[in-house]
Amino acid sequence: MPVQSKVKQYTAEELDLALLSDKCFEKLGKQPFRWQLECALAILRGKDVVLDVGTGSGKTLCFSLPLVLSDKDIALSVSPLTALMVDQSDSAALKTIAVCQETISCAGPDKLYSDIVEGKFRQVLVSPEIAISGEFQKAVLAKDPFVRNLRVVNIDEAHCMNVWGGSFRPDYAALGLLRGRFPGSVPFLVASATLPKHVLDDIRGKLKLARDVEMIQLTNAHPNVALSVRVLEHSEDSKGDLRFLIPPEAKQPMDVPITLVYCNQRSTAEDSADHAKDWAEEHGLPTSCIAFYHALIGQERKHEIEDELRAGSIRILFCTEALGMGCDLRNIVRVVLWGLPPTFCAFVQRAGRAGRDFATLGEAILIVPKGVMKDGVSTENVSQSVAETTIGAEAVNREVEE
């Protein structure tokens, strides 16, 4: 007989916004917004939820908020990037484990999986590959104690199911298998900052979301971020169009706005950083204020760069998609997109890294070859233009980071 979840299924009459808000502050140390409370209330009633809110709005709190009414409830969260999982586990108010190579090697798989099943962690963060693996299924997901206390399955950055779920990371498209591995009473929370209709329809089909799924949608608009499009005036190899990153009058690192430059390939990020270091030397600036970041630099170096970026010692970071998704980087003033992102979702995600505290004026700059302008990209209608033009660029940009 299939294992049944023993978490309490609340009725609308049993739930109180004020009580849930107080519990959130008591257990998590945060005062929730009403939409966050409504998301948690839907989960507590056993309803699937689609959370479509802008970057920096606070969707991560929704992953743990449904757990505050019980000391035993567990949330399983599927996350796309190791850096994102580690960042969330380090900052979590509830005891949380990021199941990745680092933690598996440290504790040993048997001990780690046993601790998860025994409920020693309130939040379990996993990659799609681990989530649907036979080993994790057998060791954790099929175990009675774990399933009985499972409150919710969270799918973070859910747009990746559509964007990355092809040949790049096929296990993303297979996350629908999780629906069949748990009782029907366990709700799914699908969260993203970019869920256009065709992406959402794809996700609803793959995860078999309920017809009465709770839809919570907030605007993606960032009125504090100025958007502009620039056309290449120099050759791409020279990176001459990136010289503006260091102001002519810059005398010290603090004179350079903290900037993320998104590149579609690792090699482009590294090469661009080399050029920028040469320009920094011309200004008498330390080259340490320039760095690159991608999936292959190692976890230790990733943590170093993230800390230095938050501290402001790194002023310009050339990066791939491996940085930024879900990371709480609130001091980013400027984001530059070097070339067309692989998808419109990627464009919105990357541009949304600027001015995340909403009190800071930021800017997002898309730099494209002259040929792209012929397809209609303009500052006024960039979203439609990028959506149309990137279709042909997909094959070129297959190296976008995992």
C-alpha positions as CSV (number, residue, x, y, z in Angstrom):
1,M,0.0,0.0,0.0
2,P,1.5,3.4,-0.9
3,V,2.8,5.5,1.9
4,Q,0.4,8.4,2.9
5,S,1.5,11.8,4.1
6,K,0.6,12.4,7.7
7,V,0.9,16.2,7.7
8,K,-2.2,17.9,8.7
9,Q,-4.4,19.1,5.8
10,Y,-6.0,22.4,7.0
11,T,-9.3,23.8,6.1
12,A,-9.7,27.5,5.2
13,E,-11.6,28.0,8.5
14,E,-8.7,26.6,10.5
15,L,-6.1,28.9,9.1
16,D,-5.5,32.4,10.3
17,L,-3.4,35.0,8.5
18,A,-2.4,36.8,11.7
19,L,-1.4,33.6,13.5
20,L,0.7,32.4,10.4
21,S,2.3,35.9,10.3
22,D,3.2,35.7,14.0
23,K,4.6,32.2,13.6
24,C,6.7,33.3,10.6
25,F,8.3,36.1,12.6
26,E,8.8,33.8,15.6
27,K,10.3,30.8,13.6
28,L,11.9,32.6,10.6
29,G,12.6,36.1,11.9
30,K,10.8,37.7,9.0
31,Q,7.6,39.7,8.6
32,P,5.8,38.2,5.5
33,F,3.9,40.0,2.9
34,R,0.3,39.1,2.3
35,W,1.0,37.3,-0.9
36,Q,3.6,35.2,0.9
37,L,1.0,34.3,3.5
38,E,-1.6,33.4,0.8
39,C,0.9,31.1,-0.9
40,A,1.6,29.3,2.4
41,L,-2.1,29.1,3.2
42,A,-2.8,27.4,-0.2
43,I,0.0,24.9,0.5
44,L,-1.3,24.2,4.0
45,R,-4.7,23.4,2.4
46,G,-3.0,20.9,0.1
47,K,-3.3,23.0,-3.1
48,D,-0.7,23.2,-5.9
49,V,0.7,26.8,-6.3
50,V,2.3,28.7,-9.1
51,L,4.3,31.6,-7.8
52,D,5.2,34.0,-10.6
53,V,7.0,36.9,-8.9
54,G,9.8,39.2,-9.9
55,T,13.5,38.7,-8.9
56,G,14.2,40.0,-5.4
57,S,10.6,39.9,-4.3
58,G,11.0,37.3,-1.7
59,K,9.8,34.0,-3.2
60,T,12.3,32.0,-1.2
61,L,10.4,32.7,2.0
62,C,7.5,30.8,0.6
63,F,9.5,27.6,0.5
64,S,9.8,27.5,4.3
65,L,6.7,29.5,5.5
66,P,4.3,26.4,5.3
67,L,6.5,24.7,7.8
68,V,6.1,27.1,10.7
69,L,2.9,25.5,12.2
70,S,4.6,22.2,12.9
71,D,8.1,21.1,14.2
72,K,8.1,18.0,12.0
73,D,6.9,19.0,8.6
74,I,9.6,18.8,5.8
75,A,9.9,20.6,2.5
76,L,11.8,19.1,-0.5
77,S,13.1,21.8,-2.8
78,V,14.5,21.2,-6.2
79,S,17.1,23.9,-7.2
80,P,19.1,24.3,-10.4
81,L,22.5,25.5,-9.1
82,T,24.7,24.2,-6.3
83,A,25.7,27.8,-5.5
84,L,22.1,28.7,-5.0
85,M,21.4,25.7,-2.8
86,V,24.5,26.3,-0.6
87,D,23.6,30.0,-0.3
88,Q,20.0,29.2,0.7
89,S,21.1,26.5,3.2
90,D,23.7,28.8,4.8
91,S,21.1,31.6,5.4
92,A,18.1,29.4,6.3
93,A,16.4,29.9,9.7
94,L,15.3,26.3,9.8
95,K,17.7,23.4,9.8
96,T,18.5,22.9,6.1
97,I,20.7,20.6,4.0
98,A,21.9,21.1,0.5
99,V,22.3,17.6,-1.0
100,C,25.3,18.0,-3.4
101,Q,28.7,16.4,-4.0
102,E,30.2,18.5,-1.2
103,T,27.8,17.4,1.5
104,I,27.6,13.8,0.3
105,S,31.4,13.5,0.4
106,C,31.6,15.2,3.8
107,A,29.0,13.1,5.7
108,G,28.9,10.0,3.5
109,P,25.8,9.1,1.5
110,D,24.5,6.5,4.0
111,K,24.7,8.9,7.0
112,L,23.4,11.9,5.1
113,Y,20.4,10.1,3.7
114,S,19.6,8.5,7.0
115,D,19.6,11.9,8.7
116,I,17.2,13.2,6.1
117,V,14.8,10.3,6.5
118,E,14.9,10.7,10.3
119,G,13.8,14.3,10.0
120,K,16.9,16.0,11.2
121,F,16.5,18.6,8.4
122,R,13.3,20.7,7.9
123,Q,14.3,21.7,4.4
124,V,16.1,19.4,1.9
125,L,17.6,21.0,-1.2
126,V,18.5,18.9,-4.2
127,S,19.4,19.2,-7.8
128,P,17.0,17.8,-10.5
129,E,19.6,15.1,-11.2
130,I,19.7,13.9,-7.6
131,A,15.9,14.4,-7.1
132,I,15.0,11.8,-9.8
133,S,18.0,9.5,-9.3
134,G,17.4,5.9,-8.4
135,E,19.8,6.1,-5.4
136,F,18.0,9.1,-3.8
137,Q,14.6,7.6,-4.5
138,K,15.5,4.3,-2.8
139,A,17.4,5.9,0.1
140,V,15.1,8.8,0.9
141,L,12.0,9.4,-1.2
142,A,10.6,5.9,-0.8
143,K,11.1,5.8,3.0
144,D,7.9,6.0,5.1
145,P,9.2,8.5,7.8
146,F,10.2,11.0,5.1
147,V,7.0,10.8,3.1
148,R,4.8,10.9,6.2
149,N,6.2,14.3,7.1
150,L,6.5,15.8,3.6
151,R,4.5,19.0,3.5
152,V,5.5,20.3,0.1
153,V,7.7,19.9,-3.0
154,N,9.1,23.2,-4.2
155,I,10.4,23.6,-7.7
156,D,12.6,26.7,-7.7
157,E,13.5,28.6,-10.9
158,A,10.8,26.4,-12.5
159,H,11.3,28.0,-16.0
160,C,14.4,25.9,-16.3
161,M,12.2,22.9,-16.8
162,N,11.3,24.4,-20.2
163,V,14.5,26.3,-21.0
164,W,17.1,23.7,-19.8
165,G,14.9,20.5,-20.1
166,G,16.1,19.5,-23.5
167,S,19.5,18.0,-24.4
168,F,21.3,20.4,-21.9
169,R,19.8,19.1,-18.6
170,P,17.2,16.4,-19.6
171,D,16.6,15.6,-16.0
172,Y,14.9,18.9,-15.6
173,A,12.2,17.8,-18.0
174,A,11.8,14.6,-16.1
175,L,10.8,16.2,-12.8
176,G,7.3,15.1,-13.4
177,L,8.4,11.7,-12.1
178,L,8.3,13.2,-8.6
179,R,4.6,13.7,-8.8
180,G,4.1,9.9,-9.1
181,R,6.5,9.2,-6.3
182,F,4.5,11.0,-3.6
183,P,0.9,10.8,-2.4
184,G,-1.5,13.0,-4.2
185,S,-2.1,15.0,-1.0
186,V,1.5,16.5,-1.2
187,P,1.2,19.8,-3.1
188,F,3.8,21.2,-5.5
189,L,4.9,24.9,-5.3
190,V,6.3,26.0,-8.7
191,A,8.3,29.3,-8.4
192,S,9.9,31.5,-11.0
193,A,10.4,35.2,-11.9
194,T,9.8,34.4,-15.6
195,L,6.8,32.3,-16.5
196,P,5.3,33.3,-19.9
197,K,2.3,31.3,-21.0
198,H,4.1,28.8,-23.2
199,V,6.6,28.0,-20.4
200,L,3.8,27.7,-17.8
201,D,1.7,25.5,-20.0
202,D,4.7,23.2,-20.5
203,I,5.4,23.0,-16.7
204,R,1.8,22.4,-15.9
205,G,1.8,19.4,-18.3
206,K,5.0,18.0,-17.0
207,L,4.2,18.3,-13.3
208,K,0.5,17.4,-13.7
209,L,-0.5,20.4,-11.7
210,A,-4.1,20.4,-10.5
211,R,-6.7,22.3,-12.5
212,D,-7.5,24.5,-9.5
213,V,-3.9,25.4,-9.0
214,E,-3.5,28.6,-7.0
215,M,-2.0,31.3,-9.1
216,I,0.0,34.1,-7.4
217,Q,1.4,36.6,-9.8
218,L,3.2,39.9,-9.2
219,T,4.7,42.2,-11.7
220,N,8.3,41.7,-13.0
221,A,8.6,45.4,-13.5
222,H,11.7,47.1,-12.0
223,P,10.9,50.8,-12.3
224,N,14.3,51.6,-10.6
225,V,16.2,49.9,-13.5
226,A,16.9,51.7,-16.7
227,L,17.0,49.4,-19.8
228,S,19.1,50.2,-22.9
229,V,20.3,48.5,-26.1
230,R,23.7,49.2,-27.7
231,V,25.0,48.1,-31.0
232,L,28.6,46.7,-31.3
233,E,30.9,49.3,-32.8
234,H,34.1,47.3,-32.4
235,S,34.9,43.6,-33.2
236,E,33.6,41.2,-30.7
237,D,37.1,39.7,-30.1
238,S,38.5,43.1,-29.1
239,K,35.8,43.6,-26.4
240,G,36.2,47.3,-27.2
241,D,32.6,48.0,-26.6
242,L,33.1,47.0,-22.9
243,R,35.7,49.7,-22.2
244,F,32.9,51.9,-20.8
245,L,32.8,49.6,-17.8
246,I,35.7,51.5,-16.2
247,P,34.9,55.3,-16.2
248,P,37.7,57.4,-17.7
249,E,38.0,59.4,-14.4
250,A,38.3,56.2,-12.2
251,K,41.2,56.5,-9.8
252,Q,40.2,53.8,-7.3
253,P,38.0,50.7,-7.4
254,M,35.2,52.5,-5.7
255,D,34.9,54.7,-8.7
256,V,33.7,51.7,-10.8
257,P,30.0,50.8,-10.4
258,I,29.6,47.2,-9.2
259,T,28.7,45.4,-12.4
260,L,27.8,41.9,-13.6
261,V,28.6,41.2,-17.3
262,Y,26.7,38.1,-18.4
263,C,28.4,36.0,-21.1
264,N,26.9,33.0,-22.9
265,Q,30.2,30.9,-22.8
266,R,32.8,30.3,-20.2
267,S,35.6,31.2,-22.6
268,T,34.0,34.5,-23.3
269,A,33.8,35.4,-19.6
270,E,37.5,34.5,-19.1
271,D,38.7,36.4,-22.2
272,S,36.6,39.5,-21.4
273,A,38.0,39.5,-17.8
274,D,41.5,39.5,-19.2
275,H,40.8,42.5,-21.4
276,A,39.2,44.4,-18.5
277,K,42.2,43.7,-16.3
278,D,44.4,45.3,-18.9
279,W,42.2,48.4,-18.9
280,A,42.2,48.4,-15.1
281,E,46.0,48.5,-15.1
282,E,45.9,51.5,-17.6
283,H,43.9,53.3,-14.9
284,G,46.2,52.3,-12.1
285,L,43.5,50.1,-10.6
286,P,44.3,46.7,-9.0
287,T,43.4,43.8,-11.2
288,S,41.8,42.0,-8.2
289,C,38.7,44.2,-8.7
290,I,38.0,42.2,-11.9
291,A,37.1,38.5,-11.9
292,F,35.2,35.8,-13.8
293,Y,32.8,33.2,-12.6
294,H,31.5,30.0,-14.1
295,A,30.6,26.5,-13.2
296,L,34.1,25.1,-13.5
297,I,36.0,27.4,-11.1
298,G,35.3,25.3,-8.1
299,Q,33.0,25.8,-5.0
300,E,35.7,27.4,-2.9
301,R,36.5,30.0,-5.5
302,K,32.8,30.6,-6.1
303,H,32.3,31.4,-2.4
304,E,35.3,33.7,-2.3
305,I,34.0,35.7,-5.3
306,E,30.5,35.9,-3.9
307,D,31.8,37.2,-0.6
308,E,34.1,39.7,-2.4
309,L,31.3,40.9,-4.6
310,R,29.0,41.5,-1.6
311,A,31.9,43.3,0.2
312,G,32.4,45.5,-2.9
313,S,36.1,44.5,-3.4
314,I,35.2,43.0,-6.8
315,R,33.7,45.8,-9.0
316,I,33.3,44.0,-12.3
317,L,32.4,40.3,-12.6
318,F,32.2,38.5,-15.9
319,C,29.9,35.5,-15.4
320,T,27.7,32.9,-16.9
321,E,24.3,31.7,-15.8
322,A,26.1,29.9,-13.0
323,L,25.9,33.2,-11.0
324,G,22.9,35.1,-10.0
325,M,20.0,32.7,-10.0
326,G,18.5,33.2,-6.6
327,C,21.6,34.6,-5.0
328,D,20.9,37.6,-2.8
329,L,23.2,40.1,-4.4
330,R,21.7,43.5,-3.5
331,N,24.5,45.8,-4.3
332,I,24.6,45.3,-8.1
333,V,24.2,48.6,-9.8
334,R,24.7,47.6,-13.4
335,V,24.1,44.5,-15.5
336,V,25.5,44.1,-19.0
337,L,24.4,41.4,-21.3
338,W,27.2,40.7,-23.7
339,G,25.2,39.2,-26.7
340,L,21.8,37.8,-26.9
341,P,20.7,35.6,-24.0
342,P,19.6,32.1,-25.1
343,T,16.0,32.8,-24.2
344,F,13.7,35.6,-23.2
345,C,13.4,34.1,-19.7
346,A,17.2,34.3,-19.4
347,F,17.1,38.0,-20.5
348,V,14.6,38.9,-17.8
349,Q,16.5,36.9,-15.1
350,R,19.8,38.5,-15.9
351,A,18.6,42.0,-16.3
352,G,16.7,41.6,-13.0
353,R,20.0,41.3,-11.1
354,A,20.4,45.1,-11.1
355,G,18.9,47.2,-8.4
356,R,17.4,44.3,-6.4
357,D,16.9,46.4,-3.3
358,F,14.6,48.7,-5.3
359,A,16.0,51.7,-3.4
360,T,19.0,51.8,-5.8
361,L,18.9,53.2,-9.3
362,G,20.3,50.5,-11.6
363,E,20.7,49.9,-15.3
364,A,20.6,46.9,-17.6
365,I,22.5,47.1,-20.9
366,L,22.0,44.7,-23.8
367,I,24.9,44.8,-26.3
368,V,24.2,43.1,-29.6
369,P,25.8,42.9,-33.1
370,K,24.5,45.2,-35.9
371,G,22.8,42.3,-37.6
372,V,20.5,41.8,-34.7
373,M,19.1,45.3,-35.1
374,K,17.8,44.3,-38.5
375,D,15.5,41.9,-36.8
376,G,13.9,44.7,-34.8
377,V,15.6,44.9,-31.5
378,S,15.0,48.3,-29.9
379,T,15.0,49.9,-26.5
380,E,11.3,50.5,-26.7
381,N,10.3,46.9,-27.6
382,V,13.2,44.8,-26.5
383,S,11.2,42.0,-25.0
384,Q,9.5,41.0,-28.2
385,S,12.6,41.5,-30.3
386,V,14.7,39.3,-28.1
387,A,12.1,36.6,-27.9
388,E,12.0,36.5,-31.7
389,T,15.7,36.8,-32.4
390,T,16.9,34.3,-29.8
391,I,15.1,31.4,-31.5
392,G,17.9,31.3,-34.2
393,A,20.6,31.9,-31.5
394,E,19.7,28.8,-29.4
395,A,22.1,26.4,-31.1
396,V,25.0,28.9,-30.8
397,N,24.4,29.4,-27.1
398,R,24.2,25.8,-26.0
399,E,27.1,26.2,-23.6
400,V,25.1,28.3,-21.1
401,E,26.1,27.1,-17.7
402,E,24.4,24.5,-15.6
